[in-house]
Amino acid sequence: MPQTVQSSPCCEISHTAAVEDCLRTIFKLAGRKLPVTTSALAEQLRVAPPTVSAMLKRLEAGQLITRSAGHEIRLTKHGERHARGVTRRHRLVETFLVQVLGLSWDEVHEEADVLEHAISERLEDRIDGVLGHPTHDPHGDPIPPRNGRHVESWAAPLGGVPAGSRFRVERVADDDSEALRYLAERGITPGAVLEVMNREPFGGPVWVKVGAKRHALAPMLADVVHGQVA
């Protein structure tokens, strides 16, 4: 039986780790303006589509999501509040693991996936205070406030920036630990300023310059790096 991680009298379903993972993933995909579908959720959560379908029925019954005739999945206001809460805990834990425990940014996503369900609100506040109330996690993701407005938007990907541009990295998708490690070894982290040297045709790499060094980034790597033309 799934472990209940949070008692929630305002909902008709128990907030298990699986429920919270699904809510956070919907929140993440919607923030990236990506399609929120059963297949997309199954891929992100690494479970079979029928498992996701069963979970979505539970979330819909609990009034945490709505589904349109075209199968578009959206969080309700109530669902978004819960999704923001687990996202906040996840990103605070990632920041704590990097800043306090000294883990690297490619190690913390999976650890936070586990710990986000185990910490109390009191511990969450203590972590927030110890860290000095950070606004962003190590990957550049904004940490939602406990209360108040939060914008979950993504700037342009590096893959779409024309050659000759200077590009300031703001955010890097944290789904792939190997990609994070590869990028960090080349100095491509939030705050770095890159020079886009060239874009090879026919799906070839994007050449960037970081400091005095040039690096070739495959399209899939360039598309996980987001920021602004500097």
ROZADREN-540475 format. One record per residue (C-alpha): x, y, z; residue number from 0; residue in one letter. Coordinates in Angstrom, 2 decimals. Example, Ala and Ser with C-alpha at 12.3 -4.5 7.8 and 13.67 -1.06 7.14 Angstrom:
BEGIN
         u         v         w     i   aa
     12.30     -4.50      7.80     0    a
     13.67     -1.06      7.14     1    s
REM end
This chain:
BEGIN
         u         v         w     i   aa
      0.00      0.00      0.00     0    m
      1.44      3.45     -0.91     1    p
      2.65      5.45      2.05     2    q
      0.68      8.59      2.81     3    t
      3.13     11.45      3.07     4    v
      0.80     14.25      4.01     5    q
     -2.61     14.38      5.60     6    s
     -4.80     16.71      3.59     7    s
     -8.34     17.20      4.91     8    p
     -9.04     19.59      2.03     9    c
     -8.75     16.77     -0.52    10    c
    -10.72     13.60     -1.09    11    e
     -7.59     11.55     -1.83    12    i
     -4.52     10.74      0.24    13    s
     -1.37     12.58     -0.76    14    h
      0.95      9.67     -1.42    15    t
      4.39     10.12     -2.93    16    a
      2.95      8.96     -6.27    17    a
      0.22     11.63     -6.13    18    v
      2.72     14.36     -5.32    19    e
      5.13     13.20     -8.03    20    d
      2.34     13.35    -10.60    21    c
      1.20     16.82     -9.51    22    l
      4.76     18.19     -9.60    23    r
      5.35     16.70    -13.05    24    t
      2.16     18.25    -14.43    25    i
      3.28     21.57    -12.94    26    f
      6.73     21.21    -14.53    27    k
      5.47     20.30    -18.01    28    l
      2.89     23.09    -17.98    29    a
      5.57     25.57    -16.91    30    g
      7.69     24.57    -19.90    31    r
      4.67     24.99    -22.19    32    k
      4.95     21.31    -23.13    33    l
      1.94     19.08    -23.81    34    p
      0.62     17.53    -20.61    35    v
     -0.60     14.15    -21.81    36    t
     -0.77     10.65    -20.41    37    t
      2.19      9.54    -22.53    38    s
      4.29     12.57    -21.54    39    a
      3.61     11.94    -17.86    40    l
      4.41      8.23    -18.25    41    a
      7.75      9.10    -19.82    42    e
      8.63     11.64    -17.13    43    q
      7.51      9.42    -14.25    44    l
      8.99      6.27    -15.83    45    r
      5.84      4.24    -15.40    46    v
      3.42      2.56    -17.80    47    a
      0.64      4.68    -19.37    48    p
     -2.13      2.59    -17.71    49    p
     -0.60      3.45    -14.32    50    t
     -0.74      7.15    -15.18    51    v
     -4.33      6.82    -16.43    52    s
     -5.38      5.31    -13.11    53    a
     -3.61      8.11    -11.22    54    m
     -5.26     10.80    -13.36    55    l
     -8.68      9.37    -12.55    56    k
     -7.86      9.71     -8.85    57    r
     -6.61     13.27     -9.28    58    l
     -9.69     14.22    -11.26    59    e
    -11.97     12.67     -8.64    60    a
    -10.11     14.68     -6.00    61    g
    -10.66     17.88     -8.02    62    q
     -6.92     18.41     -8.44    63    l
     -6.95     18.30    -12.25    64    i
     -9.34     18.74    -15.15    65    t
     -9.23     16.96    -18.50    66    r
    -10.62     18.40    -21.71    67    s
    -12.27     16.54    -24.55    68    a
     -8.92     16.74    -26.33    69    g
     -7.26     14.98    -23.37    70    h
     -5.44     18.12    -22.23    71    e
     -4.59     17.87    -18.53    72    i
     -4.65     20.98    -16.36    73    r
     -4.22     21.60    -12.67    74    l
     -7.13     23.18    -10.87    75    t
     -6.32     26.09     -8.55    76    k
     -6.42     23.62     -5.69    77    h
     -4.19     21.18     -7.55    78    g
     -1.75     23.93     -8.45    79    e
     -1.45     24.93     -4.80    80    r
     -0.43     21.40     -3.86    81    h
      1.88     21.10     -6.89    82    a
      3.60     24.35     -5.93    83    r
      4.07     23.08     -2.40    84    g
      5.85     19.89     -3.42    85    v
      7.86     21.80     -6.05    86    t
      8.96     24.24     -3.34    87    r
     10.11     21.39     -1.09    88    r
     11.91     19.67     -3.97    89    h
     13.88     22.76     -4.96    90    r
     14.69     23.74     -1.39    91    l
     16.04     20.24     -0.74    92    v
     18.16     20.38     -3.91    93    e
     19.60     23.71     -2.78    94    t
     20.30     22.38      0.72    95    f
     22.06     19.30     -0.65    96    l
     24.35     21.45     -2.81    97    v
     25.02     24.40     -0.51    98    q
     25.16     22.64      2.86    99    v
     26.06     19.01      2.16   100    l
     28.30     19.72     -0.82   101    g
     26.69     17.43     -3.39   102    l
     27.07     18.38     -7.04   103    s
     24.10     19.66     -9.03   104    w
     23.88     16.44    -11.05   105    d
     23.41     14.32     -7.90   106    e
     20.55     16.09     -6.15   107    v
     17.46     15.65     -8.33   108    h
     16.84     12.00     -7.50   109    e
     17.66     12.54     -3.82   110    e
     15.16     15.40     -3.67   111    a
     12.57     13.18     -5.36   112    d
     12.66     11.03     -2.22   113    v
     13.16     13.66      0.48   114    l
     10.49     16.08     -0.77   115    e
      7.81     13.71      0.53   116    h
      9.36     13.23      3.96   117    a
      9.99     16.73      5.33   118    i
      7.47     18.53      7.48   119    s
      6.39     22.14      7.02   120    e
      8.44     23.04     10.09   121    r
     11.59     21.45      8.63   122    l
     10.90     23.08      5.28   123    e
     10.83     26.50      6.96   124    d
     14.03     25.70      8.86   125    r
     15.84     24.69      5.67   126    i
     14.60     27.86      3.97   127    d
     15.92     29.98      6.84   128    g
     19.31     28.23      7.03   129    v
     19.77     28.82      3.30   130    l
     18.88     32.51      3.61   131    g
     15.55     32.22      1.78   132    h
     16.91     31.39     -1.69   133    p
     14.90     32.35     -4.75   134    t
     16.40     29.76     -7.13   135    h
     17.75     26.23     -6.87   136    d
     21.16     25.09     -8.26   137    p
     19.69     24.51    -11.73   138    h
     18.24     28.02    -11.89   139    g
     14.66     26.90    -11.22   140    d
     12.68     29.49     -9.22   141    p
     11.64     28.31     -5.76   142    i
      7.93     29.01     -5.22   143    p
      7.18     31.07     -2.11   144    p
      5.01     29.55      0.60   145    r
      2.42     32.22     -0.18   146    n
      2.13     34.80     -2.92   147    g
      2.58     34.93     -6.65   148    r
      4.87     32.55     -8.51   149    h
      5.71     32.55    -12.22   150    v
      6.91     29.23    -13.63   151    e
      8.19     30.37    -17.02   152    s
     11.14     29.28    -19.13   153    w
     13.28     31.62    -21.20   154    a
     14.45     30.75    -24.72   155    a
     16.56     27.61    -25.23   156    p
     20.15     27.97    -26.38   157    l
     19.32     25.82    -29.39   158    g
     17.19     28.60    -30.87   159    g
     19.70     31.44    -30.46   160    v
     21.34     32.71    -33.68   161    p
     25.08     32.55    -34.24   162    a
     26.97     35.65    -33.15   163    g
     24.84     36.16    -30.03   164    s
     25.98     36.40    -26.44   165    r
     23.79     34.27    -24.22   166    f
     23.38     34.37    -20.44   167    r
     22.39     31.03    -18.93   168    v
     19.48     31.31    -16.49   169    e
     18.18     27.79    -16.13   170    r
     19.13     24.22    -17.04   171    v
     16.64     21.34    -17.11   172    a
     17.58     18.82    -14.44   173    d
     16.10     15.62    -15.90   174    d
     19.40     14.10    -17.10   175    d
     22.24     13.86    -14.58   176    s
     24.81     12.96    -17.25   177    e
     23.88     16.06    -19.25   178    a
     24.21     18.23    -16.13   179    l
     27.64     16.77    -15.39   180    r
     28.78     17.30    -18.99   181    y
     27.59     20.92    -19.03   182    l
     29.12     21.73    -15.63   183    a
     32.50     20.41    -16.76   184    e
     32.36     22.99    -19.55   185    r
     31.28     25.86    -17.34   186    g
     27.72     25.97    -18.70   187    i
     25.75     26.68    -15.53   188    t
     23.30     29.41    -14.45   189    p
     25.00     32.81    -14.59   190    g
     27.52     31.84    -17.27   191    a
     27.72     33.98    -20.40   192    v
     28.34     32.10    -23.65   193    l
     29.17     33.25    -27.13   194    e
     27.25     31.34    -29.80   195    v
     29.87     30.79    -32.48   196    m
     28.16     28.66    -35.10   197    n
     25.23     26.33    -35.74   198    r
     25.98     23.32    -37.92   199    e
     23.26     22.50    -40.49   200    p
     21.12     19.36    -40.68   201    f
     20.77     18.90    -36.94   202    g
     24.45     19.33    -36.22   203    g
     25.94     20.75    -33.02   204    p
     25.85     24.29    -31.72   205    v
     29.35     25.68    -31.16   206    w
     29.70     27.93    -28.12   207    v
     32.60     29.71    -26.49   208    k
     32.90     29.80    -22.71   209    v
     35.81     31.97    -21.68   210    g
     38.64     30.98    -24.02   211    a
     37.33     27.49    -24.79   212    k
     35.05     26.34    -27.59   213    r
     32.58     23.50    -27.13   214    h
     30.25     21.63    -29.46   215    a
     26.82     20.94    -27.97   216    l
     24.46     18.42    -29.51   217    a
     20.96     19.80    -30.18   218    p
     19.48     17.87    -27.24   219    m
     22.02     19.51    -24.92   220    l
     21.50     22.99    -26.35   221    a
     17.75     22.62    -25.80   222    d
     18.05     21.99    -22.04   223    v
     19.98     25.25    -21.51   224    v
     17.69     28.28    -21.19   225    h
     18.41     31.96    -20.81   226    g
     18.49     35.36    -22.46   227    q
     20.50     36.99    -25.20   228    v
     22.97     39.14    -23.25   229    a
REM end
